Amino acid sequence: MIAHASKLSERVQLLVSNNRQHIIKTNRDPLALAYWTIVFEHHNGILTLLRNGNPTSAYSLLRVLEEAFLKLFLVMFGTEKQLRSISNGEYNTDFVAVGKQIDEKMGVEPMVGPRFKGRIGMLHGLTHNGPEQVMKQLSKQTREVGPTYSDKEIRALVQETMPVVFMAGAFMTEFLNLPVENATALQMFDEYVELQLQSLNIDDTITKIETASRAAGQ
């Protein structure tokens, strides 16, 4: 899953970054391109850390990845006041408010905003040594100290980051008026969601088979 996510992330990044000479059309363009590179560097960092067996550090980057994406969105589509605040280094990210702006931009029912509302504390704890991070270093079973992240939690982190990558790709290609690349980003997102749904169905089937097998054995 990590290898597949890396390939997809690179493909999305190259929709904008493949030796393309960008013509600066507005005062938003340079900052947007800067945050675009930050988003993908953070994402690559998370996947690299997971690949090398460092889940604690990988999880600590989740907040900064999502914050970089939110600032990228505001630089492209936020108000002039928000743009000035980010440019001057004075902006404190309001996850819920920006999530609401994203929902409005996509024209969907409240989804991103409410999702952030219940996760801000968790994201902060994972980045700043809160209980969400510390308790994952203590094993209740063996009483040993060290990362106790399960394979399921590793997969969950990868799945958590991919929508950020695809939304960044869709928004950035729209902002830069790259219709072909925008269609590609949206298609890739749809295909990824479909693949995840298929995986969930397979996992559910396996769980049912295992449950039935255990019941038969009893």
Secondary structure, DSSP 8 states (H G I E B T S, - for coil): -HHHHHHHHHHHHHHHHSS------STTHHHHHHHHHHHHHHHHHHHHHHHTT-HHHHHHTHHHHHHHHHHHHHHHHS-HHHHHHHHTT-----HHHHHHHHHHHHT-SS-HHHHHHTTHHHHHHHHTT-HHHHGGGB-TTT--BS----HHHHHHHHHHHHHHHHHHHHHHHHHTT-HHHHHHHHHHHHHHHHHHHHHHHHHHHHHHHHHHHHHHH-
